[in-house]
Each structure stands twice: as C-alpha cells, then as structure tokens.
C-alpha cells in the first residue's frame, strides 16, 4: 500500500512539473496578478494619494515625513487639489504645489490600505 501511494504521489509531482513546463510563462504571470498589481499599474509613475504609503513621498524633498503623514492621514481624496483643504502651513502648500503634477488620485483600495500599512509599510533600509 505504501508503494502504491508513493507511486501515485510521484506521478502527481511529475504531472505538475510537466504542466508548469508546458504552460506558457504569460499564462502563469496572468494568474499571479492581483488587485494591488492592477492598482499600481493604473497610477503609472505617479504617487497615488489614496493608496500610497508615506515612503512614496521620499522622492520629493520637503514632503517626507511630516507633510506626507498629513496627506496620508487626510484622505481619501476625490482629486489632487483636495490636499490643499487640509490644515497646512503656507510653506507646506507651496511644496505641495511644486510637486502637484507628480500625484494622482484613484479610488481607495483595501488591498493597499489595510491596517497601518500606509504609515509603516515595513520597508526598511
């Protein structure tokens, strides 16, 4: 009985290996896409104000961490200009206006906003 079971298990393993070799890589990649990947593709190279973490603002001098934290906690936004409705100093408004073209707004997605991931997304240097 043990031999029969081992033969069957090895047959299943071999069949799965052959299937992965015969299946085209594009089909495998399509199965691996999820909601977060689609949402990130939708925003392009811009920072999504409703779905990005604080660390996404590091590329803009002066925004990280204080203003970035205010922006992340102040959402969700209907458009980019809604950020200016927050309680910001004149300097913060000036900085935001400077980089405004680098931001976009898409509907919030639970796949990217669950828990406190937008404040501390666990990416450390």
C-alpha positions, 0 to 999 in steps of 0.5 A: 500500500505504501508503494502504491501511494508513493507511486501515485504521489510521484506521478502527481509531482511529475504531472505538475512539473510537466504542466508548469513546463508546458504552460506558457510563462504569460499564462502563469504571470496572468494568474499571479496578478492581483488587485494591488498589481492592477492598482499600481499599474493604473497610477503609472509613475505617479504617487497615488494619494489614496493608496500610497504609503508615506515612503512614496513621498521620499522622492520629493524633498520637503514632503517626507515625513511630516507633510506626507503623514498629513496627506496620508492621514487626510484622505481619501481624496476625490482629486489632487487639489483636495490636499490643499483643504487640509490644515497646512502651513503656507510653506507646506502648500507651496511644496505641495504645489511644486510637486502637484503634477507628480500625484494622482488620485484613484479610488481607495483600495483595501488591498493597499490600505489595510491596517497601518500599512500606509504609515509603516509599510515595513520597508526598511533600509 
